[in-house]
Amino acid sequence: MKKLTITIASAVALGLSACAEEPAENDDMMADETSMAEEATAPGNIVEVAADDGSFTTLVAAINAAELATR
């Protein structure tokens, strides 16, 4: 009888905890994280990134010679 009571009590407790409401997330915090991620991933266009890196001088020269950087 004790095992049955413990089993039923455990099942009820598990059921109630599964149906519990999830805590709401703070929208302000999500907005801050989103804006930080956008700032971190937007360093410039591909020509600016290549020019700033210094390893792509031929590519940057070709883009500038073809006047593609002004588009």
Secondary structure, DSSP 8 states (H G I E B T S, - for coil): -HHHHHHHHHHHHHHHHHTS------HHHHHHHHHHHHHHT----HHHHHHHHSS-HHHHHHHHHTT-TT-
